[in-house]
Amino acid sequence: PSINCILDRSQFPDSFLFGTATSSYQIEGAYLADNKSLSIWDLFTKIPGNIRDGSNGDIAVDHYHRYMEDVELMHSLGVNSYRFSISWPRVLPSGRFGEINHAGIEFYNKLINALIHKGIQPFVTLNHWDIPQELENRYGTWLNPQIQEDFGYFADVCFRAFGDRVKYWVTINEPNLTVLFGYFTGQYPPHHCSKLVGECQPGDSKTEPYIAAHNVILSHATAVGIYRKKYQVEQKGMIGIVLNAFWYEPLRNLPADRLAVQRALSFYVAWILDPIIYGEYPPEMRKLLGSSLPTFSLEEKKKLENKLDFIGINHYTTLYAKDCMFSPCDFDSHQWLWNASVWFTAERNGIPVGVPTAMPRFHVVPYGLEKIVSYVKERYNNTPMFITENGYPQGSNHNVSTEDLINDSGRVEYLSNYLDSLTVAMKHGADIRGYFIWSLLDNFEWSFGYTLRFGLYHVDFNTLERMPKLSAEWYKQFLTGTNALKEKGSKSQKCGTY
Ligand code: PNW
């Protein structure tokens, strides 16, 4: 691989967390084991057409039964942290309407203890999209304020059971993406959308994403409130939220497109973070949307005072943004941010923004990480940040051999250049506390099923055997300071020159 710069673990503080990330639905399998109930993803994946290869997470990579082996893989990498999520329907099969499932608690206890035994800090996400289906059936999850109390209850159960050992909590993973995918495009459960977009459950796609986001923000605040009040003093952990965050470049060198970039960031990232940190939706959003954006009551504002301790950033790629407000676009505005009058593309004059990957619209643009970190740093007064996901997808169809998948030099190049970009942001003062590679191993990639692979470890989806890829070797060598790839591959350039 051609790595443009020599990275060194010693460029990062000793306390810096280096890890890998996964989520429960994507890896655990055992979807009905030991009293677990169905999540919204268990049902959604069974409806034909929802998942590219018709697959689901029933078995996934069977982490539920192979967790000890997977902890060993992490130990051999030399990571000091692991980001994973707790399956809500495994711990509370009927949410707040039923009993705690002790088998579920037991599973996470065993996992957490095994990690700690190997010196790996658990970094735990309470909800990475798998919500008990019963809550969707009963009242419609994120569309109903009831979810705030129910999510708070689930969080409370987890703090009480695991908080003596877990010092890093994430409330919700990428809610900015899931409310748009769940209530606007309909790509994810609960599959609501307007007729414009495709086949789905009828929903008011113009208002539902705002309502869902409002309940997400207040659910986060409820969980943080419980942590602050009942646990944090004693358990001494940190709690935050994780956002999906692209970087955007103006498509044309025009003020209108530079404003479009700012609107895209506001309508996607600040949409969730401004209320949590400043108690109000972004002024840019309010100005354009007026009363179609919900407002926070006095009581709700009180809840928002709980804020957060860190911001988690999941960053994968950069897109070009084009203004559609000052001069209307003659094509449909891109679906995700229909309300921001921005259109996104990954190409300028036919030239892609970076080297393409196997995932549509995901290109390799390392400086995007530095840029998005600086944006968050400036807007939120350098609140502590973790890069909670960064990673590179490979496609796997029958044309690709296992050997090619194992020999993932594209991923090594991606990761080293993004990590290098992160060091630049840190040199400029960004308070970054950790970095997690998505993912430890190949797994169920949502709408893409098993057709996209993000793992440092290859998984044979028939035998479920794990095998290290070149990127696993690279990470290990980086973490243990024996950067042998340095001699073999890199152009011996100074870091920061990608
Ligand atoms: C994140 N997009 O999801 C999730 O947190 C992970 O669970 C997931 O496996 C990972 O990124 C890789 O995709 C995303 O369409 C899903 O732009 C879709 C998009 C971005 C992130």
Boltz pocket constraint, residues with backbone or C-beta under 6 A from the ligand:
constraints:
  - pocket:
      binder: B
      contacts: [[A, 23], [A, 26], [A, 173], [A, 174], [A, 177], [A, 244], [A, 314], [A, 389], [A, 438], [A, 444], [A, 445], [A, 446], [A, 454]]
      max_distance: 6.0
